[in-house]
């Protein structure tokens, strides 16, 4: 491995949401933060060099993305995801969550229905409600420590007011990398009923090697024309602070309507350093990413082995992708409030409460394993110590 992911970096007092809001969020600055989806790893040196070079220029006026920016995205999609896209399909937004709100503004009216597959990334429901739409839940089926789509339930939930389905691929928090067959079945239902698929694929580079990610829009031309794909380098390369994401829309009509919404909101080009970071990451970051995935797989294997042997009251829903692990804590016999109190006050860990992803997550906790293994080991030992007291 060429990169030192074991290095512990002090992130306190760096304006880090993950580290500098511990007291505000958990009431205790001594908890280990393993919640929000950013990594405790330094970014590839190529990104740092690119930013330093641009910084040394000394002038930071209005910026644009340009051909080099689009070409970096096009090449990355082709090489990593076998998806051939065109530059004009790419629309910049300052994050995927803002993009979801822009999409809802552009393609729904108050009272329209939007489907989500719970338990799922909590800003989905918030964005739907904030834009005057109705959340329709199509819960995933949970059996034998894995999740499946419930397409029979999905068809039952569709009405003439159903306009959009927000797909999470890979799925956050349960870690499923949906198969081509599953996505095809979903896509056919949405085509049949005229439902636009908005596919959040922000974690699509973080796939464990025994699995394969399929971009929803790459399956067929029909799916490409009936979907919007939300992407960003932020999770992949730990650069969320640059607020640079790219929404890919092959359908001319959909893209034009989305562009009007961006113009109405005065959303223009990317942050100048975000632009440089993306180009450097996509052009030169592949080896770093491959090594990162190997390290994350080592963390995942360590966590699974530790919990199976030493904390059997907790079960691991093994993720196929992402660095987020869904822990089934039903064996602790606690409700969501008791569980939060236990992990924060007793264990001294800052995790994400499963209930925030929907009522289906009440007995779960989400843990971020994108940290040095020494940090993960300490966290697991803390859990073991307190669970054994129960």
C-alpha positions as CSV (number, residue, x, y, z in Angstrom):
1,X,0.0,0.0,0.0
2,X,1.4,3.3,-1.1
3,X,-0.5,5.6,1.3
4,X,-0.5,5.7,5.1
5,X,-4.1,5.4,6.2
6,X,-3.0,4.4,9.7
7,X,-1.8,8.0,10.3
8,X,-3.8,9.7,13.0
9,X,-4.5,13.4,12.1
10,X,-5.7,15.8,14.7
11,X,-8.8,17.5,13.2
12,X,-9.9,19.5,16.2
13,X,-10.1,23.3,15.6
14,X,-10.1,22.9,11.9
15,X,-13.7,24.0,11.4
16,X,-14.6,20.3,11.0
17,X,-18.3,19.5,11.4
18,X,-17.4,16.0,12.4
19,X,-15.0,16.9,15.2
20,X,-15.6,20.5,16.3
21,X,-19.4,20.1,16.9
22,X,-19.1,17.2,19.3
23,X,-20.1,19.1,22.4
24,X,-23.0,20.8,20.6
25,X,-24.3,17.5,19.1
26,X,-23.5,15.0,21.7
27,X,-22.9,17.2,24.8
28,X,-19.4,15.7,25.2
29,X,-16.3,16.6,23.3
30,X,-14.6,13.4,24.5
31,X,-16.7,11.0,22.4
32,X,-15.1,9.4,19.3
33,X,-16.9,10.8,16.3
34,X,-17.9,8.1,13.9
35,X,-21.0,9.6,12.4
36,X,-21.1,12.1,9.5
37,X,-19.8,10.7,6.2
38,X,-16.4,12.2,5.9
39,X,-13.1,10.3,6.3
40,X,-10.3,10.9,8.7
41,X,-7.7,10.3,6.0
42,X,-5.6,12.9,4.2
43,X,-6.5,13.4,0.5
44,X,-4.2,12.2,-2.3
45,X,-1.1,14.3,-2.7
46,X,-2.0,15.1,-6.3
47,X,-5.0,17.1,-5.0
48,X,-2.9,19.1,-2.6
49,X,-0.3,19.9,-5.3
50,X,-3.0,21.1,-7.7
51,X,-4.5,23.4,-5.0
52,X,-1.1,24.7,-4.0
53,X,-0.3,25.5,-7.7
54,X,-3.6,27.4,-8.1
55,X,-3.1,29.1,-4.8
56,X,0.3,30.4,-5.8
57,X,-1.2,32.2,-8.7
58,X,-2.6,34.7,-6.3
59,X,-5.7,35.8,-8.1
60,X,-9.1,34.1,-7.4
61,X,-11.7,35.8,-9.5
62,X,-14.9,34.3,-10.9
63,X,-14.2,30.8,-12.1
64,X,-15.7,28.4,-14.6
65,X,-15.4,24.7,-15.0
66,X,-14.4,24.4,-18.6
67,X,-13.4,21.5,-20.9
68,X,-10.7,20.1,-18.7
69,X,-13.2,19.8,-15.8
70,X,-15.8,18.0,-18.0
71,X,-13.2,15.8,-19.6
72,X,-12.0,14.6,-16.2
73,X,-15.6,13.6,-15.3
74,X,-16.2,11.9,-18.7
75,X,-13.0,9.9,-18.5
76,X,-13.7,8.8,-14.9
77,X,-17.2,7.7,-15.7
78,X,-15.9,5.7,-18.7
79,X,-12.9,4.1,-16.9
80,X,-14.4,3.4,-13.5
81,X,-18.1,2.8,-14.4
82,X,-18.2,1.9,-18.1
83,X,-20.6,4.7,-18.7
84,X,-20.2,6.9,-21.7
85,X,-21.4,10.4,-21.1
86,X,-21.3,13.7,-22.9
87,X,-20.0,17.0,-21.6
88,X,-23.3,18.9,-22.2
89,X,-25.1,16.4,-19.9
90,X,-23.1,17.6,-16.9
91,X,-24.6,20.3,-14.6
92,X,-22.7,21.7,-11.6
93,X,-24.3,22.0,-8.2
94,X,-22.8,22.9,-4.8
95,X,-23.6,19.4,-3.4
96,X,-25.9,16.5,-4.0
97,X,-28.4,17.5,-1.3
98,X,-28.8,21.0,-2.7
99,X,-29.3,19.3,-6.1
100,X,-32.1,17.1,-4.8
101,X,-33.9,20.3,-3.7
102,X,-33.3,21.9,-7.1
103,X,-34.7,18.8,-8.8
104,X,-37.8,18.8,-6.6
105,X,-38.4,22.5,-7.3
106,X,-38.0,21.9,-11.0
107,X,-40.1,18.7,-11.5
108,X,-42.8,18.7,-8.8
109,X,-45.6,20.7,-7.5
110,X,-46.9,21.0,-3.9
111,X,-48.8,17.9,-3.0
112,X,-47.0,15.6,-5.5
113,X,-45.7,12.3,-4.1
114,X,-42.1,11.3,-4.0
115,X,-41.0,7.7,-3.2
116,X,-38.0,6.8,-1.0
117,X,-36.8,3.3,0.1
118,X,-36.4,3.4,3.8
119,X,-34.3,3.2,5.9
120,X,-32.5,5.8,3.8
121,X,-30.4,8.9,3.9
122,X,-32.4,11.3,6.0
123,X,-32.1,14.5,3.9
124,X,-34.3,12.8,1.3
125,X,-37.4,13.0,3.4
126,X,-36.5,16.5,4.6
127,X,-36.0,17.8,1.1
128,X,-39.3,16.3,-0.1
129,X,-41.3,17.9,2.8
130,X,-39.5,21.2,2.5
131,X,-40.6,21.5,-1.1
132,X,-44.3,20.8,-0.3
133,X,-44.4,17.3,-1.5
134,X,-45.6,14.1,0.2
135,X,-43.1,11.4,1.3
136,X,-44.2,7.9,0.2
137,X,-42.2,5.1,1.9
138,X,-41.4,1.9,0.0
139,X,-39.5,0.2,2.9
140,X,-36.8,-2.3,2.1
141,X,-37.2,-5.9,3.2
142,X,-34.8,-6.9,6.0
143,X,-34.1,-10.6,6.2
144,X,-31.1,-12.6,7.4
145,X,-28.9,-9.5,7.9
146,X,-29.5,-8.2,4.4
147,X,-31.9,-5.9,2.5
148,X,-33.9,-6.3,-0.7
149,X,-36.2,-4.0,-2.6
150,X,-39.9,-4.7,-2.2
151,X,-41.1,-4.0,-5.7
152,X,-44.6,-5.5,-5.1
153,X,-45.1,-2.9,-2.3
154,X,-43.7,-0.2,-4.6
155,X,-46.4,-0.8,-7.3
156,X,-49.1,-0.6,-4.7
157,X,-47.9,2.8,-3.5
158,X,-47.9,4.5,-6.9
159,X,-50.8,6.9,-7.7
160,X,-51.4,9.5,-10.3
161,X,-49.6,12.1,-8.0
162,X,-46.4,10.0,-7.8
163,X,-43.8,12.0,-9.8
164,X,-40.3,10.9,-8.6
165,X,-38.5,8.0,-7.0
166,X,-35.3,8.8,-5.3
167,X,-32.9,5.9,-5.6
168,X,-29.9,5.5,-3.3
169,X,-27.3,3.5,-5.2
170,X,-25.2,2.3,-3.3
171,X,-27.7,2.5,-0.5
172,X,-27.0,4.6,2.6
173,X,-27.2,3.4,5.3
174,X,-27.7,-0.3,4.6
175,X,-24.7,-0.7,2.2
176,X,-26.4,-2.6,-0.6
177,X,-24.9,-2.3,-4.1
178,X,-28.0,-2.9,-6.1
179,X,-27.6,-5.5,-8.9
180,X,-28.3,-4.8,-12.5
181,X,-31.3,-7.1,-12.3
182,X,-32.8,-5.3,-9.3
183,X,-32.2,-1.9,-10.9
184,X,-33.8,-3.1,-14.2
185,X,-36.9,-4.3,-12.4
186,X,-37.2,-1.0,-10.6
187,X,-36.6,1.0,-13.7
188,X,-39.3,-0.9,-15.7
189,X,-41.9,-0.1,-13.0
190,X,-40.9,3.6,-13.1
191,X,-41.1,3.7,-16.9
192,X,-44.5,2.0,-16.9
193,X,-45.9,4.6,-14.5
194,X,-44.1,7.7,-15.8
195,X,-42.0,8.2,-12.6
196,X,-38.7,10.0,-12.9
197,X,-35.8,8.2,-11.2
198,X,-33.4,10.5,-9.4
199,X,-30.4,8.3,-8.6
200,X,-28.1,9.4,-5.8
201,X,-24.8,7.7,-6.7
202,X,-22.5,9.7,-4.5
203,X,-20.9,6.6,-3.0
204,X,-20.5,4.8,-6.3
205,X,-16.7,4.7,-6.3
206,X,-16.6,3.1,-2.8
207,X,-17.4,-0.5,-3.7
208,X,-15.8,-3.6,-2.2
209,X,-14.1,-5.6,-4.9
210,X,-16.3,-8.7,-4.7
211,X,-19.2,-6.5,-5.8
212,X,-20.0,-4.4,-8.9
213,X,-21.7,-1.1,-9.1
214,X,-24.1,-0.4,-12.0
215,X,-25.0,3.2,-12.8
216,X,-28.8,3.2,-13.2
217,X,-28.7,5.3,-16.3
218,X,-26.1,3.1,-18.0
219,X,-28.5,0.1,-18.2
220,X,-30.5,1.3,-21.2
221,X,-31.2,4.4,-23.3
222,X,-34.8,4.3,-21.9
223,X,-33.5,4.5,-18.4
224,X,-31.0,7.2,-19.3
225,X,-33.8,9.3,-20.7
226,X,-35.9,8.8,-17.6
227,X,-33.4,9.6,-14.9
228,X,-31.1,12.1,-13.3
229,X,-27.8,10.9,-11.8
230,X,-26.3,12.7,-8.9
231,X,-22.5,12.3,-8.5
232,X,-19.6,14.0,-6.7
233,X,-15.9,13.3,-5.9
234,X,-16.6,14.4,-2.3
235,X,-17.1,11.0,-0.6
236,X,-14.6,9.2,-2.8
237,X,-11.7,11.6,-2.2
238,X,-12.7,13.2,1.1
239,X,-13.3,16.7,-0.4
240,X,-16.8,17.5,0.7
241,X,-15.6,20.9,1.9
242,X,-15.2,22.0,-1.7
243,X,-18.9,21.7,-2.3
244,X,-18.5,20.4,-5.9
245,X,-21.0,17.9,-7.3
246,X,-22.1,17.0,-10.8
247,X,-25.6,16.2,-11.9
248,X,-25.7,14.2,-15.1
249,X,-28.9,14.5,-17.3
250,X,-28.9,12.9,-20.8
251,X,-32.5,13.9,-21.5
252,X,-32.5,17.3,-23.2
253,X,-35.9,18.4,-21.9
254,X,-35.1,17.4,-18.4
255,X,-31.7,19.1,-18.5
256,X,-33.2,22.3,-19.9
257,X,-35.8,22.5,-17.1
258,X,-33.1,21.8,-14.5
259,X,-30.8,24.5,-16.1
260,X,-33.6,27.0,-15.8
261,X,-34.0,26.2,-12.1
262,X,-30.2,26.7,-11.6
263,X,-30.4,30.0,-13.4
264,X,-33.3,31.2,-11.3
265,X,-31.3,30.3,-8.1
266,X,-28.1,31.9,-9.5
267,X,-26.1,28.7,-9.3
268,X,-23.1,29.1,-11.5
269,X,-19.7,27.5,-11.8
270,X,-17.8,25.5,-9.1
271,X,-15.5,26.8,-6.4
272,X,-12.2,27.5,-8.0
273,X,-10.4,25.1,-5.7
274,X,-13.1,22.5,-6.0
275,X,-12.6,22.6,-9.7
276,X,-8.8,21.9,-9.4
277,X,-9.4,19.2,-6.8
278,X,-11.9,17.4,-9.0
279,X,-9.6,17.5,-12.0
280,X,-6.6,16.2,-10.0
281,X,-8.7,13.5,-8.3
282,X,-10.3,12.1,-11.4
283,X,-7.1,12.4,-13.5
284,X,-4.6,11.1,-10.9
285,X,-6.4,9.6,-7.9
286,X,-7.2,6.1,-9.1
287,X,-4.3,4.3,-7.2
288,X,-5.1,6.2,-4.0
289,X,-8.7,5.1,-4.3
290,X,-7.8,1.5,-4.9
291,X,-5.5,1.5,-1.9
292,X,-8.3,3.2,0.2
293,X,-10.8,0.5,-0.7
294,X,-8.3,-2.2,0.4
295,X,-7.8,-0.4,3.7
296,X,-11.5,0.1,4.2
297,X,-12.0,-3.6,3.5
298,X,-9.4,-4.4,6.2
299,X,-11.3,-2.2,8.6
300,X,-14.6,-3.9,7.7
301,X,-13.2,-7.3,8.2
302,X,-11.7,-6.2,11.5
303,X,-15.0,-4.9,12.7
304,X,-17.0,-7.9,11.6
305,X,-14.5,-10.3,13.3
306,X,-14.4,-8.3,16.5
307,X,-18.2,-8.0,16.8
308,X,-18.9,-11.6,16.0
309,X,-16.3,-12.9,18.6
310,X,-16.6,-10.3,21.3
311,X,-19.9,-8.4,21.0
312,X,-22.4,-11.0,19.8
313,X,-25.4,-9.0,21.0
314,X,-24.8,-6.7,18.0
315,X,-25.1,-8.0,14.4
316,X,-23.4,-6.4,11.4
317,X,-25.3,-5.8,8.2
318,X,-22.3,-6.4,5.9
319,X,-22.0,-3.6,3.4
320,X,-21.2,-4.2,-0.3
321,X,-20.1,-0.6,-0.7
322,X,-19.6,2.7,1.2
323,X,-17.6,3.1,4.4
324,X,-20.8,3.2,6.5
325,X,-21.8,0.1,8.4
326,X,-25.3,-0.6,9.6
327,X,-25.3,-2.3,13.1
328,X,-28.4,-4.2,14.2
329,X,-28.5,-3.5,17.9
330,X,-31.9,-5.1,18.6
331,X,-30.1,-7.5,20.9
332,X,-29.4,-4.7,23.3
333,X,-33.2,-4.5,24.0
334,X,-33.2,-0.7,24.0
335,X,-35.5,1.9,22.3
336,X,-33.9,4.6,20.2
337,X,-33.6,7.1,23.1
338,X,-32.0,4.6,25.4
339,X,-29.6,3.5,22.7
340,X,-28.4,7.0,22.0
341,X,-27.9,7.6,25.8
342,X,-26.0,4.3,26.0
343,X,-23.6,5.0,23.1
344,X,-23.0,8.6,24.0
345,X,-22.9,8.6,27.8
346,X,-21.6,5.1,28.5
347,X,-19.6,4.1,25.4
348,X,-18.5,7.6,24.5
349,X,-19.1,7.2,20.8
350,X,-20.8,9.6,18.4
351,X,-22.7,7.4,16.0
352,X,-25.7,8.1,13.8
353,X,-29.0,6.9,15.4
354,X,-30.8,4.5,13.1
355,X,-34.2,6.2,13.7
356,X,-33.1,9.3,11.8
357,X,-33.1,7.1,8.6
358,X,-36.8,6.2,9.2
359,X,-38.7,4.2,11.7
360,X,-37.4,1.0,10.2
361,X,-34.0,2.0,11.6
362,X,-35.1,2.3,15.2
363,X,-33.0,-0.6,16.5
364,X,-29.9,0.3,14.5
365,X,-26.9,2.5,14.6
366,X,-24.7,3.7,11.7
367,X,-21.0,3.7,12.2
368,X,-18.4,5.4,9.9
369,X,-15.3,3.1,9.6
370,X,-13.3,5.5,7.4
371,X,-10.7,6.1,10.2
372,X,-7.3,4.7,11.2
373,X,-7.6,1.2,12.5
374,X,-6.3,2.2,15.9
375,X,-9.4,4.5,16.2
376,X,-11.7,1.8,15.1
377,X,-10.1,-0.7,17.6
378,X,-10.6,1.8,20.5
379,X,-14.2,2.4,19.5
380,X,-15.0,-1.4,19.4
381,X,-13.2,-2.0,22.7
382,X,-15.4,0.8,24.3
383,X,-18.5,-0.9,23.0
384,X,-17.4,-4.3,24.2
385,X,-16.7,-3.0,27.7
386,X,-20.1,-1.4,28.1
387,X,-22.1,-4.1,26.5
388,X,-20.6,-6.7,28.7
389,X,-21.9,-4.7,31.7
390,X,-25.5,-5.0,30.6
